[in-house]
């Protein structure tokens, strides 16, 4: 006989709903409970909040927490509606109905704010400060060339100069340079009240007012969209129009991210609005934060043509900021997504309509051009080998941009310009490969004969591009020094055509400098490494090296003269230049090359003075470069830092040309003594702020009373070759 199954004990429900209490029925404790579900009545639990009813108490607390979260979100929205800048057109939240509807529907969708910055600017122009984290900046980078300049200046044949300072190298081992997070130069490190209340989230669906948005879109396609024409202006503007009419509830996040990053780069590069650089940076950062919040997660999970376009424009935008790490990382994501959707494949692209095929093809070439640019500026290997580029060149029949008010013949040159740029960057790839070892950072250098062979081949390619390809496309490369009068005579009806010519001319001369700079670096290296070339071979190699120096000076003078002439003209003519960050890079690099040529000339002038006359005459172009950068974007902190560096280097050059005023035997006049003090101060500023990664605290440590009292070498100068007696001498002249 089997025993009956044990009876299950009914689970007690600590709190019954109001309906079950009224009916005196058993309540299951669910929400809704089974009885209310069967009767199809509303199931409500009382909120007594008493301590002897734990379930009710927890639910009451949860409701309070939800209300608190809602209040916090509302406060964040109010903070953003106020805006961080009051004089900017984007300071207020959108007033149009569509944007307000979208914002109210998704008020809970907030994105994280990216406040990070690095010690290297996005173009790799120069280092700003010393940090613990490092990044590789190889042979073709500006930073690598500045290493040659600093060592050559510290190893000059004048004993007086070498006694002044023996600077330590700026790099760590193998081209590593500090790139960690930093604050802007000249900004206090002490936290302010705003640092504690600044928003950590941004409303990702907010947009500026309608007129402001349309103005920024038009400015993008008038400038940046012409130089990298891979977005169809007509279809993009139509999508924007549909979003305004029907609401943005069905608009893709990637397209909204693309829209915001277009607004960001247009604001960053535009100088038409009369907004100060600080306000322009703040406004563009708002759009960048929205775009980043919309697409940052998807960029690592999804791949689409729209996403690649977004990443390409984001990479361009980051090159104008102090976010070098993000610029390089974004570039990698763009190329990875492009490979994933087959932009590189001719077979994959055949299945699309002619317009879609052209857009995919131009987007792929946009990846290639950005790859070559970052490889050159950062000194890192190319991510896209030349053998992977198998697509046809852009079509000149398909128009990607609207003609606007420009002459129709000029406005349809975007395909021709893009083709010329692509072919020029093929030469850039070969120069990086043959003269700089693909920026792999290998120590085995080429022989002088092999180096000159590569330079001659590169110059032949450049000559063919300039004399054959460019004229066949209806474009022109300037080869003479441009004057302000010539700029004033440019017909505004053909602004696009002249902009294409000027941008191509600057890129051509910059590549010519890069080609011949390898020989200039060899001549600079002779300051600290003895040459292993025999006297007989030297008689053959030196004239070719001198020719490379003259080529560098010629192209550098051209770039500076062009930028100087355009910036001294009216604001309307400033639009003839490309983006300010690229103009800064080309101008700063040109000035550095002239500095290097003058150092070499100072060393070898006694052997053949007449051969260095051209170099001596280029001295004034450094001051022209400083003036042009001042006018390029007054108040821009990245430009200001480069100007300050060039100003200090000018003083160093004066020491090389006026050896009589260097430290030496006593009995100097008071004028010479004042000149020596000025020169020594320039050396100390260079040590403290630029090449040698030392902080402003050194200025305090250089006080003569501290050094004489402690009788110890400051830590920052240990293992650098700087002695106690040298510091004692420096402080004697500085106090």
PLY file of the C-alpha trace (Angstrom):
ply
format ascii 1.0
element vertex 735
property float x
property float y
property float z
element edge 734
property int vertex1
property int vertex2
end_header
0.00 0.00 0.00
1.49 3.25 -1.13
1.52 6.23 1.16
-0.29 9.38 -0.07
1.89 12.11 -1.62
2.86 14.83 0.80
0.65 17.88 0.58
2.47 20.99 -0.72
2.36 23.87 1.65
0.80 26.99 0.16
3.23 29.89 -0.21
2.19 32.88 1.82
1.97 36.13 -0.09
3.18 39.04 2.04
0.99 41.60 0.25
-2.27 41.13 -1.67
-3.48 43.50 -4.35
-6.33 45.89 -3.60
-8.87 43.90 -5.70
-8.16 40.59 -3.93
-8.34 42.32 -0.55
-11.75 43.74 -1.41
-13.04 40.37 -2.64
-11.22 38.54 0.18
-9.71 36.25 -2.44
-6.33 34.56 -2.49
-3.77 36.70 -4.33
-0.79 35.14 -6.11
1.36 38.22 -5.46
2.19 38.69 -9.13
1.72 41.85 -11.10
-0.91 41.40 -12.37
-2.06 38.53 -10.20
-3.88 35.55 -11.73
-7.32 36.58 -10.36
-7.14 40.11 -11.76
-5.88 38.72 -15.05
-8.86 36.34 -15.31
-11.34 39.07 -14.36
-9.54 41.60 -16.64
-9.41 44.25 -13.95
-6.59 46.58 -13.01
-4.22 45.02 -10.47
-2.97 47.63 -7.99
-0.87 47.07 -4.88
-1.12 49.53 -1.98
1.86 51.77 -1.27
1.76 51.93 2.49
5.53 52.06 2.81
5.29 50.56 6.29
8.31 48.89 7.82
6.46 45.65 8.47
5.71 45.20 4.76
9.06 44.69 3.02
7.66 44.04 -0.45
5.64 47.22 -0.52
8.59 49.15 0.85
10.91 47.92 -1.91
8.45 48.81 -4.63
8.02 52.26 -3.18
11.80 52.78 -3.15
12.07 51.61 -6.76
9.47 54.15 -7.82
11.38 56.90 -6.00
14.60 55.87 -7.69
12.94 55.99 -11.11
11.64 59.46 -10.39
15.12 60.54 -9.29
16.65 59.23 -12.52
14.04 61.14 -14.50
14.81 64.35 -12.63
18.56 63.90 -13.24
17.97 63.45 -16.95
15.81 66.55 -17.04
18.57 68.56 -15.32
21.08 67.31 -17.89
18.79 68.39 -20.71
18.39 71.83 -19.16
22.18 72.13 -18.78
22.67 71.32 -22.45
19.85 73.66 -23.47
21.85 76.39 -21.76
24.93 75.38 -23.79
28.61 75.94 -23.01
28.91 78.92 -25.34
26.51 81.81 -25.32
27.63 83.67 -28.42
27.62 80.67 -30.75
24.68 80.01 -33.06
24.44 76.49 -31.64
24.29 77.53 -28.03
20.53 77.11 -27.79
18.71 73.85 -28.38
16.78 73.54 -31.66
13.63 75.53 -32.02
12.07 73.73 -34.97
9.24 71.26 -34.37
10.97 68.28 -35.94
14.03 68.46 -33.74
11.94 69.10 -30.63
9.73 66.13 -31.40
12.75 63.90 -31.88
14.33 65.22 -28.71
11.17 64.69 -26.63
10.67 61.18 -28.01
14.21 60.09 -27.11
15.07 62.29 -24.17
16.57 59.30 -22.33
19.17 58.57 -25.05
22.28 60.35 -23.86
25.82 59.70 -25.03
29.12 59.78 -23.17
31.34 62.85 -23.65
34.91 62.39 -24.91
37.24 64.86 -23.16
40.52 63.10 -24.01
43.44 64.92 -25.63
46.99 63.88 -26.51
50.37 65.55 -26.44
50.66 65.32 -30.25
48.33 67.25 -32.52
46.27 65.34 -35.08
48.64 66.22 -37.95
51.73 65.07 -36.06
53.26 68.54 -36.46
54.94 68.66 -33.05
54.88 67.44 -29.47
53.27 69.61 -26.79
54.39 68.20 -23.48
55.98 65.26 -21.72
53.82 62.28 -20.79
54.38 58.69 -19.76
52.63 57.06 -22.71
54.52 56.73 -25.98
53.80 56.46 -29.69
55.98 55.73 -32.71
56.73 58.62 -35.07
58.97 57.36 -37.83
61.34 58.79 -40.46
58.91 60.79 -42.63
57.23 62.61 -39.71
57.87 66.22 -38.76
58.78 65.06 -35.28
61.54 62.81 -36.65
62.96 65.68 -38.71
62.94 67.92 -35.64
65.18 65.35 -33.96
67.78 65.92 -36.68
67.54 69.68 -36.20
67.92 69.55 -32.43
70.95 67.26 -32.55
72.61 69.27 -35.31
72.11 72.53 -33.39
73.61 70.96 -30.29
76.63 69.57 -32.18
77.70 72.68 -34.06
81.41 73.06 -34.64
81.51 76.20 -32.52
82.87 75.29 -29.10
80.94 78.21 -27.71
77.61 76.82 -28.85
78.41 73.34 -27.61
79.28 74.84 -24.23
75.92 76.56 -24.06
73.88 73.39 -24.07
74.03 69.75 -25.07
70.36 68.86 -25.39
69.13 65.34 -24.80
67.32 63.57 -27.65
63.58 64.05 -27.78
62.76 60.47 -28.64
62.78 57.40 -26.51
64.20 54.25 -28.09
63.45 53.67 -31.77
61.41 56.76 -32.57
59.07 56.54 -29.58
57.62 59.89 -28.50
55.34 60.84 -25.63
51.70 61.02 -26.73
49.80 60.57 -23.48
46.86 62.65 -22.38
47.59 66.27 -21.68
45.98 69.60 -21.20
46.31 72.40 -23.67
49.52 74.43 -23.49
49.26 77.41 -21.28
46.15 76.13 -19.50
46.30 75.78 -15.74
46.27 72.24 -14.41
44.25 73.23 -11.37
40.61 72.04 -11.54
37.96 74.71 -11.76
34.35 74.73 -10.66
33.23 74.07 -14.23
35.24 70.85 -14.25
32.95 69.44 -11.59
29.67 70.44 -13.22
30.54 69.84 -16.87
28.12 67.37 -18.42
29.27 63.80 -18.85
26.51 63.11 -21.37
25.27 64.77 -24.54
21.85 64.71 -26.19
22.60 62.74 -29.34
19.45 63.76 -31.23
19.66 67.55 -30.82
20.41 69.69 -33.87
21.15 73.39 -34.32
18.53 75.69 -35.86
17.53 75.04 -39.46
19.38 78.00 -41.00
22.59 77.21 -39.13
22.49 73.56 -40.17
21.97 74.38 -43.83
24.77 76.96 -43.76
27.24 74.44 -42.33
26.22 71.77 -44.84
26.74 74.21 -47.71
30.14 75.24 -46.34
31.20 71.60 -46.13
30.42 70.89 -49.78
31.99 74.20 -50.83
35.36 73.25 -49.35
36.08 69.88 -47.73
33.53 68.06 -49.88
35.32 69.33 -53.00
38.78 68.18 -51.93
37.53 64.70 -50.96
34.38 64.31 -53.07
33.02 60.92 -52.01
29.58 62.05 -50.70
26.84 62.84 -53.22
25.65 66.32 -52.25
22.24 66.04 -53.92
21.21 62.78 -52.23
22.61 63.90 -48.88
20.65 67.16 -48.94
17.51 65.29 -50.01
17.82 62.94 -47.01
18.20 65.97 -44.76
15.11 67.58 -46.29
13.06 64.43 -45.73
14.21 64.29 -42.12
13.02 67.85 -41.54
9.65 67.20 -43.19
8.75 63.78 -41.81
10.67 63.70 -38.56
13.82 61.81 -37.71
12.28 58.79 -35.97
13.17 56.53 -38.91
16.53 58.09 -39.78
19.53 55.78 -39.38
21.88 56.52 -36.49
24.85 56.29 -38.85
23.36 58.97 -41.12
22.71 61.23 -38.11
26.30 60.62 -37.04
27.48 61.49 -40.56
25.42 64.69 -40.44
26.88 65.73 -37.08
30.48 65.05 -38.06
29.93 67.10 -41.24
28.64 69.93 -39.04
31.68 69.49 -36.77
34.34 69.65 -39.49
32.53 72.47 -41.29
32.49 74.53 -38.09
36.11 73.70 -37.30
37.43 74.73 -40.71
35.11 77.65 -41.52
36.37 81.19 -41.05
33.41 82.97 -42.65
31.23 83.31 -39.56
33.32 85.78 -37.59
33.47 83.39 -34.62
36.62 83.28 -32.48
38.71 80.08 -32.59
37.73 79.25 -29.01
34.02 79.48 -29.80
34.51 77.60 -33.05
36.28 74.76 -31.24
33.55 74.55 -28.61
30.76 74.53 -31.18
32.42 71.90 -33.34
33.10 69.78 -30.26
29.36 69.66 -29.50
28.68 68.16 -32.93
31.65 65.80 -32.54
30.37 64.54 -29.19
26.93 63.85 -30.68
28.41 62.04 -33.67
30.72 60.03 -31.44
27.84 59.01 -29.17
25.70 58.01 -32.14
28.28 55.93 -34.00
31.17 55.01 -31.69
29.68 51.68 -30.62
28.34 50.78 -34.08
31.69 51.58 -35.73
33.18 48.57 -33.97
30.23 46.24 -34.68
28.74 47.14 -38.06
30.17 47.96 -41.46
28.42 49.94 -44.18
29.26 52.50 -46.84
27.76 55.22 -44.66
29.91 54.10 -41.73
33.10 54.24 -43.80
32.22 57.75 -44.95
31.52 58.77 -41.37
34.89 57.38 -40.21
36.77 59.13 -43.02
35.32 62.53 -42.18
35.83 61.83 -38.47
39.50 61.12 -39.21
39.78 64.42 -41.07
38.16 66.25 -38.18
40.46 64.67 -35.60
43.51 65.81 -37.58
42.52 69.36 -36.66
42.40 68.57 -32.94
44.81 67.42 -30.26
43.59 63.82 -30.57
46.36 62.08 -32.50
45.64 58.66 -30.97
41.96 58.80 -31.96
42.88 60.02 -35.47
45.10 56.99 -36.07
42.61 54.54 -34.52
39.72 55.93 -36.55
41.78 55.51 -39.71
42.24 51.82 -38.92
38.50 51.34 -38.35
37.68 53.00 -41.69
40.01 50.73 -43.65
38.78 47.64 -41.82
35.14 48.50 -42.60
36.02 49.27 -46.24
37.61 45.83 -46.65
34.63 44.23 -44.95
32.07 45.59 -47.44
34.35 45.07 -50.46
35.01 48.67 -51.48
38.42 47.59 -52.78
37.04 44.85 -55.04
36.21 45.60 -58.71
33.97 42.52 -58.92
31.93 43.45 -55.84
31.34 46.99 -57.08
30.07 45.88 -60.49
26.62 45.03 -59.13
25.72 48.63 -58.29
24.20 51.46 -60.31
26.64 53.89 -61.96
26.16 56.52 -59.22
26.44 54.00 -56.36
29.51 52.45 -58.00
31.14 55.88 -58.30
30.38 56.69 -54.65
31.86 53.37 -53.46
34.90 53.85 -55.67
35.55 57.40 -54.45
35.05 56.33 -50.84
37.73 53.66 -51.31
40.12 56.21 -52.80
39.29 58.46 -49.83
40.60 55.65 -47.61
43.75 55.44 -49.73
44.45 59.18 -49.61
43.92 59.36 -45.85
46.18 56.32 -45.47
49.01 57.98 -47.39
48.55 61.27 -45.55
48.72 59.72 -42.08
51.66 57.54 -43.09
53.54 60.67 -44.14
52.61 62.87 -41.17
52.82 60.22 -38.43
55.78 58.36 -39.93
54.05 54.98 -39.79
53.68 52.20 -42.40
50.88 52.43 -44.95
47.93 50.16 -44.20
46.90 49.79 -47.87
49.63 48.42 -50.16
49.73 49.91 -53.65
49.05 46.46 -55.13
45.60 46.45 -53.45
44.44 49.46 -55.49
42.84 47.92 -58.56
39.78 50.13 -59.13
39.42 52.50 -62.08
40.10 56.16 -61.41
37.12 58.42 -60.56
34.83 59.27 -63.43
34.77 62.86 -64.64
31.34 62.38 -66.17
29.42 61.81 -62.92
28.87 65.01 -60.95
28.93 64.58 -57.14
28.59 68.25 -56.22
26.02 70.86 -57.17
27.33 73.70 -59.30
25.92 76.49 -57.11
26.93 79.96 -58.27
30.26 78.79 -59.68
30.97 78.60 -63.38
29.79 75.17 -64.58
33.14 74.34 -66.13
34.98 74.89 -62.84
32.38 73.21 -60.63
32.69 69.92 -62.53
36.42 69.57 -61.92
36.06 67.58 -58.70
36.63 64.28 -60.54
39.70 65.69 -62.30
41.11 67.07 -59.05
40.50 63.76 -57.27
42.27 61.88 -60.07
45.28 64.21 -59.92
45.48 63.81 -56.12
45.29 60.01 -56.37
48.11 59.87 -58.93
50.24 62.25 -56.84
49.79 60.04 -53.79
50.95 57.03 -55.82
54.26 58.89 -56.06
54.06 59.62 -52.33
53.77 55.87 -51.66
56.92 55.19 -53.71
58.82 57.97 -51.92
57.84 56.56 -48.52
58.89 53.11 -49.71
62.21 53.94 -51.38
63.49 56.89 -49.32
62.01 56.15 -45.88
61.76 52.35 -45.82
57.95 52.40 -45.54
58.45 54.04 -42.13
59.30 50.70 -40.55
62.01 52.38 -38.48
64.83 50.06 -39.57
68.32 51.29 -38.75
70.06 50.13 -41.94
70.31 53.26 -44.06
70.78 53.46 -47.81
74.11 54.23 -49.38
74.56 57.67 -50.85
74.46 56.26 -54.39
71.24 54.32 -53.81
69.63 57.29 -52.09
70.43 59.60 -55.00
69.12 56.98 -57.44
65.76 56.88 -55.62
65.61 60.68 -55.52
66.23 60.96 -59.26
63.51 58.39 -59.96
61.08 60.20 -57.68
61.84 63.54 -59.31
61.23 62.00 -62.74
57.80 60.77 -61.59
56.96 64.20 -60.18
57.98 65.93 -63.41
55.78 63.61 -65.48
52.83 64.19 -63.14
53.29 67.99 -63.27
53.93 68.39 -67.00
51.71 65.64 -68.47
48.90 64.45 -66.20
47.85 67.71 -64.52
47.50 69.78 -67.73
45.52 66.96 -69.37
42.96 67.27 -66.55
42.53 71.02 -67.06
44.52 71.93 -63.94
47.76 73.82 -63.35
50.72 73.66 -60.94
52.25 76.99 -59.86
56.04 77.00 -60.12
56.88 80.62 -59.33
56.65 82.54 -56.08
53.12 83.90 -55.72
52.63 87.56 -54.77
49.69 89.23 -52.99
48.93 91.19 -56.19
48.40 87.94 -58.10
46.01 86.73 -55.42
43.96 89.92 -55.66
43.61 89.46 -59.42
41.94 86.03 -59.08
38.45 86.07 -60.59
35.90 85.05 -57.90
33.86 83.26 -60.59
36.62 80.65 -60.81
37.36 80.20 -57.13
36.97 76.42 -57.26
39.38 76.07 -60.19
42.00 78.25 -58.48
41.55 76.41 -55.17
42.21 73.08 -56.90
45.34 74.52 -58.54
46.65 75.98 -55.28
45.98 72.89 -53.17
47.63 70.62 -55.75
50.60 73.01 -56.01
51.15 73.00 -52.24
50.88 69.20 -52.10
53.30 68.87 -55.03
55.95 71.07 -53.42
55.51 69.37 -50.04
56.13 65.97 -51.67
59.16 67.40 -53.48
60.51 68.51 -50.10
59.88 65.06 -48.63
61.70 63.45 -51.56
64.85 65.57 -51.20
64.72 65.83 -47.39
66.38 62.43 -47.04
69.64 63.91 -48.41
69.29 66.95 -46.17
68.97 64.63 -43.17
72.18 62.86 -44.25
74.00 66.19 -44.29
72.61 67.03 -40.84
73.65 63.62 -39.53
77.25 64.49 -40.45
77.26 66.86 -37.47
77.48 63.93 -35.04
78.43 60.90 -37.18
81.63 60.80 -39.23
81.05 60.13 -42.91
82.29 56.83 -44.32
82.38 58.18 -47.89
85.80 58.42 -49.48
87.12 61.79 -50.60
86.76 60.80 -54.26
83.13 59.69 -53.84
82.40 62.78 -51.78
83.32 64.99 -54.73
80.59 63.21 -56.73
77.94 62.95 -54.05
78.22 66.44 -52.55
77.02 68.34 -55.66
73.97 66.08 -55.80
73.37 66.63 -52.10
73.67 70.36 -52.63
71.13 70.12 -55.46
68.70 68.40 -53.06
69.22 71.18 -50.51
68.43 73.79 -53.16
65.32 71.83 -54.21
64.14 71.81 -50.59
64.71 75.55 -50.27
62.97 76.26 -53.57
59.81 74.30 -52.73
59.74 75.48 -49.12
59.99 79.12 -50.25
57.17 78.53 -52.72
54.82 77.11 -50.07
55.53 79.92 -47.61
55.22 82.62 -50.30
51.86 81.25 -51.45
50.39 80.95 -47.95
51.77 84.36 -46.99
50.33 86.03 -50.10
46.88 84.48 -49.61
46.67 85.28 -45.90
47.68 88.91 -46.48
44.79 89.29 -48.95
41.12 89.70 -48.10
39.21 87.12 -46.07
37.48 85.98 -49.25
40.78 84.77 -50.66
41.55 82.70 -47.56
39.10 80.13 -48.94
41.65 79.37 -51.67
43.66 77.39 -49.15
42.70 73.96 -47.92
41.92 73.13 -44.30
43.84 75.23 -41.78
45.45 72.15 -40.17
46.89 71.00 -43.51
48.06 74.53 -44.30
49.71 74.66 -40.88
51.47 71.35 -41.51
52.80 72.35 -44.94
53.92 75.81 -43.80
55.50 74.64 -40.56
57.29 71.82 -42.35
58.58 74.21 -45.01
59.98 76.56 -42.36
61.70 73.65 -40.57
63.32 72.56 -43.84
64.73 76.05 -44.39
66.12 75.92 -40.84
67.81 72.61 -41.62
69.27 73.97 -44.86
70.66 77.01 -43.05
72.34 74.80 -40.44
74.02 72.78 -43.18
75.02 75.99 -45.00
76.54 77.41 -41.83
78.69 74.29 -41.50
79.92 74.10 -45.12
79.87 77.77 -46.14
83.64 78.23 -45.72
84.39 75.61 -48.39
82.30 77.26 -51.13
80.50 80.43 -49.98
78.87 81.21 -53.35
77.04 77.88 -53.55
75.05 78.69 -50.41
73.76 82.11 -51.49
70.31 80.70 -52.28
70.06 79.22 -48.82
71.19 82.45 -47.18
68.50 84.41 -49.05
65.79 82.04 -47.77
66.30 83.23 -44.19
63.49 85.80 -44.51
60.94 83.13 -45.39
60.98 81.86 -41.82
59.66 85.22 -40.62
57.13 85.14 -43.47
55.99 81.72 -42.29
55.52 83.05 -38.76
53.48 85.99 -40.05
51.39 83.78 -42.32
50.56 81.40 -39.47
49.57 84.36 -37.30
47.07 85.44 -39.94
45.94 81.91 -40.79
43.87 81.52 -37.63
44.76 83.98 -34.90
44.08 82.53 -31.46
44.34 78.88 -32.50
46.36 77.19 -29.75
47.99 74.58 -32.03
49.12 77.26 -34.47
50.31 79.46 -31.59
52.53 76.67 -30.30
54.16 76.19 -33.71
54.68 79.95 -34.04
56.37 80.06 -30.64
58.71 77.25 -31.61
59.71 78.90 -34.89
60.29 82.19 -33.08
62.71 80.51 -30.71
64.53 78.70 -33.53
65.08 82.05 -35.26
67.12 83.14 -32.25
69.18 79.97 -32.46
69.92 80.65 -36.13
71.16 84.07 -35.14
73.74 82.44 -32.89
75.09 80.45 -35.82
75.46 83.54 -38.03
76.89 85.77 -35.26
79.52 83.68 -33.56
81.10 86.76 -32.03
78.23 87.13 -29.57
78.39 83.60 -28.20
79.82 82.74 -24.82
83.56 83.16 -24.94
86.44 85.14 -23.56
85.71 88.08 -21.28
85.97 91.71 -22.20
82.73 91.81 -24.18
80.75 94.98 -24.62
77.45 95.51 -22.82
75.62 95.08 -26.16
77.24 91.67 -26.69
76.39 90.69 -23.16
72.71 91.53 -23.71
72.74 89.57 -26.95
74.25 86.57 -25.18
71.54 86.73 -22.54
68.85 86.74 -25.23
70.46 83.78 -27.00
70.83 81.79 -23.78
67.22 82.47 -22.86
66.13 81.10 -26.22
68.11 77.92 -25.56
66.53 77.52 -22.15
63.04 78.04 -23.58
63.71 75.37 -26.17
64.91 73.02 -23.44
61.95 73.75 -21.20
59.06 73.80 -23.63
59.75 71.94 -26.81
62.16 69.35 -27.99
63.47 67.97 -24.80
60.23 67.21 -22.94
60.99 69.09 -19.75
58.44 70.94 -17.62
58.17 74.54 -16.57
59.52 73.55 -13.13
62.99 73.60 -14.70
62.76 77.37 -14.89
62.50 77.43 -11.11
65.31 74.89 -10.73
67.57 77.08 -12.85
67.63 79.81 -10.22
71.17 80.43 -9.26
70.51 80.43 -5.52
68.95 76.95 -5.62
71.73 75.45 -7.75
74.50 77.00 -5.65
72.82 76.08 -2.39
72.11 72.43 -3.19
75.26 71.91 -5.29
73.30 69.17 -7.03
72.30 68.71 -10.65
68.49 68.88 -11.04
66.96 65.49 -11.80
65.59 66.67 -15.12
69.15 67.28 -16.42
70.69 64.02 -15.25
72.04 61.72 -17.98
71.66 64.47 -20.59
75.23 65.74 -20.85
74.38 68.98 -19.05
76.86 69.69 -16.26
76.60 71.65 -13.03
79.12 74.19 -14.28
77.05 74.73 -17.44
73.91 75.39 -15.40
75.88 77.73 -13.21
77.00 79.63 -16.31
73.48 79.73 -17.71
71.99 81.10 -14.53
74.77 83.68 -14.30
73.65 85.19 -17.60
69.94 84.77 -16.94
69.82 86.48 -13.53
0 1
1 2
2 3
3 4
4 5
5 6
6 7
7 8
8 9
9 10
10 11
11 12
12 13
13 14
14 15
15 16
16 17
17 18
18 19
19 20
20 21
21 22
22 23
23 24
24 25
25 26
26 27
27 28
28 29
29 30
30 31
31 32
32 33
33 34
34 35
35 36
36 37
37 38
38 39
39 40
40 41
41 42
42 43
43 44
44 45
45 46
46 47
47 48
48 49
49 50
50 51
51 52
52 53
53 54
54 55
55 56
56 57
57 58
58 59
59 60
60 61
61 62
62 63
63 64
64 65
65 66
66 67
67 68
68 69
69 70
70 71
71 72
72 73
73 74
74 75
75 76
76 77
77 78
78 79
79 80
80 81
81 82
82 83
83 84
84 85
85 86
86 87
87 88
88 89
89 90
90 91
91 92
92 93
93 94
94 95
95 96
96 97
97 98
98 99
99 100
100 101
101 102
102 103
103 104
104 105
105 106
106 107
107 108
108 109
109 110
110 111
111 112
112 113
113 114
114 115
115 116
116 117
117 118
118 119
119 120
120 121
121 122
122 123
123 124
124 125
125 126
126 127
127 128
128 129
129 130
130 131
131 132
132 133
133 134
134 135
135 136
136 137
137 138
138 139
139 140
140 141
141 142
142 143
143 144
144 145
145 146
146 147
147 148
148 149
149 150
150 151
151 152
152 153
153 154
154 155
155 156
156 157
157 158
158 159
159 160
160 161
161 162
162 163
163 164
164 165
165 166
166 167
167 168
168 169
169 170
170 171
171 172
172 173
173 174
174 175
175 176
176 177
177 178
178 179
179 180
180 181
181 182
182 183
183 184
184 185
185 186
186 187
187 188
188 189
189 190
190 191
191 192
192 193
193 194
194 195
195 196
196 197
197 198
198 199
199 200
200 201
201 202
202 203
203 204
204 205
205 206
206 207
207 208
208 209
209 210
210 211
211 212
212 213
213 214
214 215
215 216
216 217
217 218
218 219
219 220
220 221
221 222
222 223
223 224
224 225
225 226
226 227
227 228
228 229
229 230
230 231
231 232
232 233
233 234
234 235
235 236
236 237
237 238
238 239
239 240
240 241
241 242
242 243
243 244
244 245
245 246
246 247
247 248
248 249
249 250
250 251
251 252
252 253
253 254
254 255
255 256
256 257
257 258
258 259
259 260
260 261
261 262
262 263
263 264
264 265
265 266
266 267
267 268
268 269
269 270
270 271
271 272
272 273
273 274
274 275
275 276
276 277
277 278
278 279
279 280
280 281
281 282
282 283
283 284
284 285
285 286
286 287
287 288
288 289
289 290
290 291
291 292
292 293
293 294
294 295
295 296
296 297
297 298
298 299
299 300
300 301
301 302
302 303
303 304
304 305
305 306
306 307
307 308
308 309
309 310
310 311
311 312
312 313
313 314
314 315
315 316
316 317
317 318
318 319
319 320
320 321
321 322
322 323
323 324
324 325
325 326
326 327
327 328
328 329
329 330
330 331
331 332
332 333
333 334
334 335
335 336
336 337
337 338
338 339
339 340
340 341
341 342
342 343
343 344
344 345
345 346
346 347
347 348
348 349
349 350
350 351
351 352
352 353
353 354
354 355
355 356
356 357
357 358
358 359
359 360
360 361
361 362
362 363
363 364
364 365
365 366
366 367
367 368
368 369
369 370
370 371
371 372
372 373
373 374
374 375
375 376
376 377
377 378
378 379
379 380
380 381
381 382
382 383
383 384
384 385
385 386
386 387
387 388
388 389
389 390
390 391
391 392
392 393
393 394
394 395
395 396
396 397
397 398
398 399
399 400
400 401
401 402
402 403
403 404
404 405
405 406
406 407
407 408
408 409
409 410
410 411
411 412
412 413
413 414
414 415
415 416
416 417
417 418
418 419
419 420
420 421
421 422
422 423
423 424
424 425
425 426
426 427
427 428
428 429
429 430
430 431
431 432
432 433
433 434
434 435
435 436
436 437
437 438
438 439
439 440
440 441
441 442
442 443
443 444
444 445
445 446
446 447
447 448
448 449
449 450
450 451
451 452
452 453
453 454
454 455
455 456
456 457
457 458
458 459
459 460
460 461
461 462
462 463
463 464
464 465
465 466
466 467
467 468
468 469
469 470
470 471
471 472
472 473
473 474
474 475
475 476
476 477
477 478
478 479
479 480
480 481
481 482
482 483
483 484
484 485
485 486
486 487
487 488
488 489
489 490
490 491
491 492
492 493
493 494
494 495
495 496
496 497
497 498
498 499
499 500
500 501
501 502
502 503
503 504
504 505
505 506
506 507
507 508
508 509
509 510
510 511
511 512
512 513
513 514
514 515
515 516
516 517
517 518
518 519
519 520
520 521
521 522
522 523
523 524
524 525
525 526
526 527
527 528
528 529
529 530
530 531
531 532
532 533
533 534
534 535
535 536
536 537
537 538
538 539
539 540
540 541
541 542
542 543
543 544
544 545
545 546
546 547
547 548
548 549
549 550
550 551
551 552
552 553
553 554
554 555
555 556
556 557
557 558
558 559
559 560
560 561
561 562
562 563
563 564
564 565
565 566
566 567
567 568
568 569
569 570
570 571
571 572
572 573
573 574
574 575
575 576
576 577
577 578
578 579
579 580
580 581
581 582
582 583
583 584
584 585
585 586
586 587
587 588
588 589
589 590
590 591
591 592
592 593
593 594
594 595
595 596
596 597
597 598
598 599
599 600
600 601
601 602
602 603
603 604
604 605
605 606
606 607
607 608
608 609
609 610
610 611
611 612
612 613
613 614
614 615
615 616
616 617
617 618
618 619
619 620
620 621
621 622
622 623
623 624
624 625
625 626
626 627
627 628
628 629
629 630
630 631
631 632
632 633
633 634
634 635
635 636
636 637
637 638
638 639
639 640
640 641
641 642
642 643
643 644
644 645
645 646
646 647
647 648
648 649
649 650
650 651
651 652
652 653
653 654
654 655
655 656
656 657
657 658
658 659
659 660
660 661
661 662
662 663
663 664
664 665
665 666
666 667
667 668
668 669
669 670
670 671
671 672
672 673
673 674
674 675
675 676
676 677
677 678
678 679
679 680
680 681
681 682
682 683
683 684
684 685
685 686
686 687
687 688
688 689
689 690
690 691
691 692
692 693
693 694
694 695
695 696
696 697
697 698
698 699
699 700
700 701
701 702
702 703
703 704
704 705
705 706
706 707
707 708
708 709
709 710
710 711
711 712
712 713
713 714
714 715
715 716
716 717
717 718
718 719
719 720
720 721
721 722
722 723
723 724
724 725
725 726
726 727
727 728
728 729
729 730
730 731
731 732
732 733
733 734
